[in-house]
Amino acid sequence: MRIRAVLLLGAAAISTVHALAADPPVRKPLDPAQRTAVLTLMHAVDVAQETDATTDTIEWANHLLKSRDQTAYVPFRVTLPPPQAPKSAVLYVRAVSRHDGARVLTERSILREWVDRGGGAPPPLQQSMRVSPGEMPVGGPGTSSSRQSIQSAAEASTMLSLQQRQYEKEKAAAEAAKRKTETKDRGGDLFPFEEYYFADVKGRAIERALALPAGEYDLFVALVDRSKVSTSAPAVIRRTVRVPDYWNDELSLSPVILVKEFHQLKVPLSAKEQPEHPYTFGAADVEPVSVATFGGGDVMTILYQICNYGAPDVDLTTEFLFYQDVNGKRTLFNRTAPQALTDADLPPPTDWSTQGFVMQTQPLAPFPPGRYELEVVAKDRLTRRTATTSVEFTVR
């Protein structure tokens, strides 16, 4: 069984930012109705955080991607129950840190202080996170010389590169620790992420994105029909999310995104448009599947990141292993031949935050109906490291 196609996205470098150089979004003042709606959702999350009482009437799905500023880019989708999803909703998302299996109780909201005051200097707008397109390498060292002639120089360069990465990593960790201490001195830790959204509901779904550093978090999500703030109780859900340490210089793969549609835009979205399209990466517009179920004649498209590959002369291989659920037993169904990804395919490693997108497709015609698990295995020749990621799906 062979992979039908390999497509490397030009959106190679992810960068999570809170203000864009061109036309940066700003937090607008709240009118009385908006202020009431946001405070209502904040209060509902306060109760849920204290009691763990949730309604679980809305569906939550998210993905995790590495960014370049020590935070993961977390696009998410909230799906509202039928039959009467509102046309416009207010959404509030709060991340609360977890340590040693327990939720942190001392974190506080800086956003609430501004909403309570009803004026003054607003906190930074966290809705403006986006993914920059990066650059797609053309060729690379292997284009003009044989791999044998550049291998020794590449390996020597990699050793120096890894030392530089370690220095930069330690420097960043020291700066992060300093910032955390300064935050405590100002009156305690803040929630790692919180934001409200006034959103038009497209279909039954709302999509946005948040940013979180490595760690474990409880995400509280509250939602209410914008036209029924005073007459209906908000729906509140809680989900635990674990963000891997993508910044430890170890080869790793992001979780897999199963793709329903993919479109190449003529130009990247503007800063104003980006928040409502968290799955648009530069000029690559991706629509994830809502349910991981496919027909036997479908072609399954997957998107994932390879992070922290180490060689200037990039030499990675990836392969697919398909496991079928046979009477409750995970059984190898088939596997693809290893496929090489070279420096002509991926961005060159520049520091310890390197990452690149890979999109691949697999025809499902040979798959009989059943439940499956796809395991993606990547191997880095020079660092001799291996990384895996997996996703479950069903063939009708």
Secondary structure as UniProt FT lines:
FT   STRAND          5..7
FT   HELIX           32..51
FT   STRAND          59..62
FT   STRAND          65..66
FT   STRAND          72..79
FT   STRAND          88..99
FT   TURN            100..101
FT   STRAND          102..103
FT   HELIX           110..117
FT   HELIX           126..128
FT   HELIX           141..144
FT   HELIX           147..185
FT   TURN            186..187
FT   STRAND          193..200
FT   TURN            203..204
FT   STRAND          205..212
FT   STRAND          215..225
FT   HELIX           226..228
FT   TURN            229..231
FT   STRAND          235..243
FT   TURN            246..247
FT   STRAND          252..253
FT   STRAND          257..264
FT   TURN            271..273
FT   HELIX           274..276
FT   TURN            278..279
FT   STRAND          280..281
FT   TURN            282..283
FT   STRAND          284..288
FT   STRAND          293..294
FT   TURN            296..297
FT   STRAND          299..307
FT   STRAND          315..326
FT   TURN            327..328
FT   STRAND          329..335
FT   STRAND          339..342
FT   TURN            343..345
FT   TURN            352..353
FT   STRAND          355..363
FT   TURN            365..366
FT   STRAND          370..380
FT   TURN            381..384
FT   STRAND          385..395
//
